[in-house]
Amino acid sequence: MRRGSTMKKNSWACFLLILAGIVIGGFIGDLFPAAWLNYGQTFGLTNPIVLDLGILVISFALTIKITVASILGVILALVIYHFL
């Protein structure tokens, strides 16, 4: 019997594999300068929001870049998770 069919799969393992797929896909997209791998969209806060409390200054910023390579990394991570 397969291990995955008798036990409940861990959602944290799936999340970590997807995160690793995003990181590895982005790394591969930067490593190989093919134009179609780096094609994508960037969205988020380009200028950080600054909260100045006098003695403490906090900056909030978040930018997400979705590329073809990162999407391929997520698909590969999901395939690997399915067969674990």
Steps between C-alpha positions, in 0.01 A plus 500: 500500500611851432577710801293795375183295459482389864618815678372855485740723311656785691391844378819659639706271279297615200547866596876457544531315168307775320719765664813308398360471147451877482854568624666240277293609199600863555864396536487301176332796326785727609769243425395435139436830321225363273245773440199271534608367843521850649174621345258596774339766711615687811247646740490631853619809686789656310542786747508383862246627751689660789366514854704750706439465875773739612756255637394215271455510123329205329487455122249275327556382144404191303572422136412173327645401164323217318691359202462201271794331674339536843171360370688202356668456839161494675365243253807282554461531879134394479591199285767398751254544788242286321742209467634515860 
